Amino acid sequence: MPLAAPGFYTYEIRNTDTDYRDELHLASLFSLMQESAYRNAESLGFGASRLDPMGLCWILLGISVRLDRLPSWKDLLRIETWNRGAERILYRRDFIFRKNDDDGPIGFATSDWLVARSDNHRPQRPTLFEPEQYRPVSRQALNFRCPKLAPIKPELEPVLLKHADFSDIDRNRHVNNTRYIAWTIDALYSGDQTETPRVIKGLDINYLSEILFGTRVLIFRQPVDPVMDCGLALEAVVAESRALLVEGRRAQDNSCVFRALVQYQPG
C-alpha cells in the first residue's frame, strides 16, 4: 500500500478538550492530529510497532494550521490525513478537518517530520521504505510549506516561565509537541482577561530543540507583521488578522527551543 493512502478518523469532542467557551483547545486539536498521524502510519506499516524494534522514532519538526473555525463540545471532528512522501530527510504529512460530517472543511494543516534514532534523536536517511513509496505526492492540503520563522527581538522580557514537568513528557522522553502549543496560547492570553477572546485562524510552529524533564523555559512574545517580520509567503497570511510571534528559550542558556506564529482575530 502506498504511503500516500489517506486515513479518516473521527473523534467526539469531550468537555475536558475545550476552553471556557466550549471550543476545542488548540493543543487538543494537535493531540488529535498526532493520534491520527500515528494511526495512519501504523495502518500502512511504518508506525511505532515497526520503528520501535529498529530503535527509531518519528520526530515532528514543524506544523502549519489554517482554520475557519474550531469544533465545540459534543461535536464530532473528522480528520483526514495522508503522507505526502519524502524529500531528502523530511517526510511531509497533511490534514483536513471536518465537523459533524459536514461537506465543507473547517481547517487544513501540513507538517514536516523526520525519522530519528530513539536513543539520541539523530536524523536518519529515509531508507526504511521502497523508493517508489516515498516519492513526493501532488495532493496537498495547503499551498505553502511550513515556514522557517525569524527570531524574536532579543531585548524583550519574558511573559511566562514554564517547567518541563512529568506530565509534559512523552514516550520519546521529551516534552510532547502539544505542550508547546498550550504554552503558545498561554502567551497569547498572558496578562489579559479571558473575556477578551481571540479567534485563532492560523498557527505555524518550528520545533527547534527538544525539551527534557526538569528544564525551565522562558516564553517571549512580540506583535509582528507576518510578511515583513517573519518572512511568510503571502499565501500563508490570513487576511484581516493580527499576528503574534512567540518564542521559547531555555532559562539556563537562553537557547531557543521553539518559535510559533499565531494569526488571530478579536472574538
N, C-alpha and C positions, 0 to 999 in steps of 0.2 A: 504493500500500500504506500503511495507517495506521501512524503512529509507534509505536503500542502493540503491533505484531506482535512476538511473542517470538522469541528465538533460543536455540538449545540447543547448547552447546559442551562437548566432553569433552577432558580433559587427563590424561595419565598423570603421577603424582607422581614426580618424579625425586629421586634421593638428595640432590642439591645444593639441593633446595627444602625440605629437612627439617632438624629440630634433632637433638640427640643422642639423643632418644627415637624417632627416625624419624617424628615427626609434622610435618605441614606447618607451616612458619613462617607466622605471621600476615601478615607482609609479602609472602610468596609468594602467599598467598590473595588479597591486594589486587592483586597484579600480574596474577593470572589474571582477577580481576573487571574490571580495566581493559582487558585484552585482549578479554574477552567484550563489554564495552560498545563498544569500537572496532569489533569485527566486526559487531555488531548494527546500529550506526549506519551503518556502511559499506554493509551489505546493503540498508538502507532508504533510502539516498540522502542521508544527512546526516552522513557521516563526513568524515575528513580529506581525501579526494580531492575533495570538493565545497567544503569550507571553506577549504582551503589557497589555491586560486586567488583566493578572495574576501578574503584577508588576515584570516581569522578562525580561531579555535580554541576547543575546549572547555576550560573551567576547572572543576575539582572544588572545591566549597565544603564539603561535609561528607558523612560516611557513618555509618550506624549498622548494626552487625552483631550478630546474636544466633546463638549456636552451641550445638548439642547436643554435638557432638564434631568433631574435625578428622580429615581423611583422613591416611593414612600412606604411607610409601614404597611404590611399586608399585601403590597404589590408583588407580582411575580416578575423577576428580572431574568430575561433570556439572553445569554451570552453566546455569541458565535465566535470561534477563534480558529486560526489556522497558522501554520508555519510557512513563511514566505521564502524559505531557503536560506542558504549561507552565502556570505560574501567575505572572503578572507577568513578571519576567525569569528566573525559575527553571525549569529542566527537572528533572523527577524520574525517576529510574531505579531499578528494583527488581531483586532477585536471589533465586533459590532454589538451594540447594546439595544435591546428592545424591551418594552414594558407591557405586561399582560397580553402577550401575543399580538400586540398592535402591529399593523403593517409597516409603519414608518420607524426607522431607527431613532433612538434618543441620544446616541453618542457613538463615538468611534475612538479607537486607540491604536497606536503602533508601538512596538518595543524592540529593544536590542538585548540580546543575551550572548553569553559565551559558555563553553564547556571548560571547566577547570578541574584541577586535581583537588580532591577533598581535603588533603592534609595541609596544603599551603596555598590553595586557591590560585595557583599559577595557570594562565590560559593554556589550552591545548588546541592544536590544529583540528579542524573538522574532518577527521579521517575515520569517524565511527560508522559512517553510513556510506552507501554506494554513491559515487559522484552524480549519477542521474537523479538521486533522491533530493540532493540539496542545491540543485540549480535554482537561481532566482525565479520567483513566480510573479507573473504580471499583476495579478489581482492584489489590490491594496486598499486598506480602509481610509487612509489619509494620503493626500497628495504631497506630503513632505516627510522628511526623515526627522528622527529625534534630534533637536538642535544641541549644539555644544554651547552652553550658557557662559557668558562673561562673568568675571569675578565681581563681587560687590565692592563698594568703596572701602578701603582699608581703615579709614578713620572712624567708622561708625561704632557705636556702642551696642553691645548685645541687648536683646529684648527678653530673652529667655535663657535659662540654664536647664538642660536635660541630662538625665543619667541613664546609662545603659544598664538597666536592672534585669533580674532573672526573667521576668515576664516579657521582655523585649527580645530575647534571644531565641533563634530558630534552630532547625536541625543542622544548619551549616555553622553553628556556634558563633554567629554574629547577629547584630540587630537586624530583624526582619525588615524588608523593604517597606512594608506598610506603616511601620513606626515613623519613618522619615516623612511620610505623607501626613500623619497625625501631627507631627511636630511643625510641619509647614503650615497647616491650617491653624494650629495654636498661635503661630507667629502672626498670621493674618489678623487674628482677633485680639492679640495681646494688647492690653491697656484700653480696650473698648468694651462696650456693653453688648451682650448677645442680642439685645433688642434692635441692633443695627445690623441686620443680616446682610451677607454677601451672596450673590448668586454666582457660583463658580462656573465659568464657561470653558476654561482651558487650564491644563496644568502640564508643564514639562519638567522633568526631573533628571538630573545626572547623578548617578551613584558613583562617587569618585574614589571612595576608600571604605573598607569595611570598618564597622564599629564593634569592638569587643566588649565583653562583660566588664562592668565597672568604669567604663570611660565616661568622662563628663564632656558634654557637648554644648558649646555656646551657639546660640541661634541669633542671626542678624537678619535685618530686612531693610529694603530700600525701594521706594516707588521708582518705577522706570518707564521709559519708552521702549517697548519690546524690540523695535527695529533699531533705533539709534543706540540704545544702551546694551542690548543683548544679542544683536545680530540676527534676529528672527527673520525668516523669509516672509514676504508679505502674505503668502497663502496660509501661514501659520498664525497670523494675527487675528484675533476675534474683534470684529467691528464694535465700536461704541463700548469698549470695555476699559477698565483700569488695569494696571499691571503692577505686581509686587514681586521683586526678586528676593528670595530667601536663601540664606547660606548657613550651613552648619560647620563649625570648626572645633577640633579637639582643644579642650581647655589647656592641656598640658604643653602643647607645642604650637598652637594656632594653625595647624594644618587643616585644609578644607576636606571635609568628608562628603558633602553633597551640596548641590545647588538646585533650586526649584524656582520656576516662574509660574505665578498664579495670575490668570486673567479672569476678572470678575466684574459684575455689575451690582450696583446697590439694590438691595431687596425691596 
